[in-house]
Amino acid sequence: MLAFILRRLAQALAVMLAVAFIAFMLFQYVGDPVTNLLGQDATAEDRAALRSSLGLDQPFPVQFAAFVGNAVQGEFGMSLRQGRKVSALIAERFPATLELALTAAVIALVVGIPLGVYAALRRGRWLAQVVMMASLLGVSLPTFLIGILLILVFAVTLGVLPSFGRGEVVRLGGWSTGFLTLDGWKHLVLPAVTLSIFQLALILRLVRAEMLEVLRSDYIKFARARGLSDRAVYFGHALKNTMVPVITITGLQLGSLIAFAIITETVFQWPGMGLLFIQAVQFADIPVMAAYLCLIALIFVVINLVVDLLYFAVDPRLRIEGGTGGHG
Amino acid sequence: MIHRIAFAAALAACTAAGSASAATFKWASASDIPTWDVHSQNNALGNGVHAAVYESLFYYNSRTFALEPMLATGSKQVSPTQVRISLRPNVKFHDGAAFNADDVVFSLNRAMAKTSNYGVYTQGIDRVVKVDDLTVDIFTKAPNPVLLRQLTELRMMDRDWSEKNKSVEPKDAKTKDENFAHRNANGTGPYVLKSWEQDVKLVLAKNPNWWGKMEGNVTEVVYTPIKSEATRVAALLSGEVDMVLDPSPADLPRLRNASNLKVLDGAENRTIFFGMDQFRDELPGSNIKGKNPLKDLKVRRALYQAIDVQAIAKTTMRGLAQPTGTLIAPQVNGWTKRADVRWPYDVEAAKKLLADAGYAQGFEVDFACPNNRYINDEEICQAVAAMWAKIGVKAKLRTLPLTTYFPMIQRYEASIYMLGWGVPTFDALYSLQSLVRSLGAQGDGNYNVGRYSNPQMDALVERIKKEVDQKNRNDLIEQALLLSHQDVSHIPLHNQVIPWAVKKNIDMVHRADNRIEMRLVKVN
């Protein structure tokens, strides 16, 4: 048991190190922040001096070792663009991204599951057809297009919702939240809807498919044979069993919502981690980029690790075999 | 933290007081300023925004671009290397402290510190000495005709405030500690920094105790960086911002037609041109071996004369360009009509020049351009590559984002490259020294990436650096510009025209350095 957990932890660590290495290596090629820092009129001597004082003239292994050494202590160095600790920057931006991702997830679940159930139960009806068509559109339209269209309709044409930013936020200790003000909610609507569309469509289609599968199974037939009402059959038995894979997928998708909020955050100038990352790319702010990538990798690794450990707890066969650590 | 609380309180006060006379001006552009430390990072947007809060001894008039005293009241050349500056009396910093000679000495020394990126503006200053409370002497290493122009970008901080808040040294990009001045400000300007959340929001409030008289009526300024072009314009169209500094060229026709908006077109003091590698003996990536065709004046002129700048200005730039024959824009001191004459567009002449140079069949050459730095930069280069194809020159175009483009050309890797040069000092020396002077120390030739070198030019630039007589000096500048034209040291294309998109009810003055002069903004 302990050996298994330790092995999985070691693997997770190796993955993190690999991600850090690749991230750091890639970012060596995105450019040079020195010109951005100094402006056009700096002399060659100024540039060389700054480059060496930032350690950018060190060979790659040395820079990487320094990066890992800091990262182990939870420090990702200084942002070259903002001149502040990367860890502080990310901590500052994380609430915005998490609130956006959670709201999007809730929208996707609250709207996606009932629509999926409806589409399954009323299969063939025109309204169900429309729902399925719309969901196809939802999975295929690019996020930035959805965002721009929503801005055009609700901000520019109708003028009912703001087009950018997070609005008024309230600070609770180290956390800034937009959930406590009306203005915050208004600003949240469009980006959250934009971010949720893809997940919503995905969940809808998943629920429908699972539901159709379950409705064909024997125990539903038995349930009907026992004379239970439609309502009890559909929601008491069928939906409950449909939800197991849906919950698994939703859990994993929360990670990708956080990771792929980049586009939504850029379109809506949402001050989260994704926007921070994009701005770092333009500036060649390597510490911020590397830290962001490592953080996202960490989120995925942790989610997968938890899933693995849960499987281990649930499935006794793993405990006997011991050596098959390849889930996830 | 404390700062945030102060901001919340101020915001609450503002909304509560929200009287009719208070005018708020909200504007947006793509990126944020890097810092509030006015001697730390020399960044164009930052310098423009800082100027509303911190003031310098001299500044440019927004309408005429004449040099005007600001915190100074005048200057006197005591000796060729000593300038006496008298200071404006009764000026107070935002925290109430009086502005005096100690602050000037402190600020100029601070800008000369190692961690400051304003070295280019302190160039040639030897030392600064207090004479009395309202007089300072600036000693220069040699006669310096552009000293007062340099002073426009050196903003004044309070010595006591800086000492008290551990901000004596400019903020250094690499130190672990932030200094206080990075996120807090205490200037003498017409606006006070209320709050700044980087990349999110910047709020300025009117300084009721400002020494000057305000032409505009803005009591609060809100700046929001909005990265996405479409969102920026949407924010303007929906009325969430009053002004967008950098609307995308593609949106302009629509903005011009919107009933509640107007577009202010103004020439920027930035000239777009091509440079050519005139140093290497053989160009990498070219089919010509053993020699460098770009060293041949005939070849450079052929490339020049094959470019139809009018067509580029009209089609590619859709009017956002003023074709030019020289390396500086008309607002820059030293520009003359005579220097602005282009070699005429003439494809036949270009072909003949190429043939005379021994390249009747043309040649292949590497051609590098940025794709996110200047207006339609990539499109311009595509158009030019097509024009060069007509005379047989196959320019192999590669376009790069600015973070990789600039380091690349600084390593002298490009054979033909695009550059846009703005002139913050509004004096031609700034361009001549960087672009056509041979490589040397102290910024000589620091962007002479084609390594053009002509001893005659170097001699002219050295004389321009020191000549104090304005008329002689401008004659020398004209000679240098004409020499650059004769030598085809570069191929000038155009001066950029920068459009600002503004609501109809706003009056403001378009400045050639793309800065907003907050004192002049009027919300009707």
Interface residues (C-beta under 8 A of the other chain):
Chain A: Y29 V30 G31 D32 P33 V34 T35 N36 L37 L38 G39 Q40 D41 A42 T43 A44 E45 D46 R47 L50 S53 L54 M78 L80 R81 Q82 G83 R84 K85 I148 I151 L152 A155 V156 G159 P162 S163 F164 G165 R166 R171 T266 V267 F268 Q269 P271 L275 L276 I278 Q279 Q282 F283 A284
Chain B: R4 S31 P34 T35 S40 Q41 N42 N43 A44 N117 G119 V120 K171 D172 A173 K174 T175 K176 E178 H182 E197 Q198 D199 V200 K201 T224 P225 I226 K227 S228 A230 T231 A234 A235 L237 S238 G239 E240 P401 L402 T403 T404 Y405 F406 P407 Q410 W421 G422 P424 Y430 S434 L439 A441 Q442 G443 N446 Y447
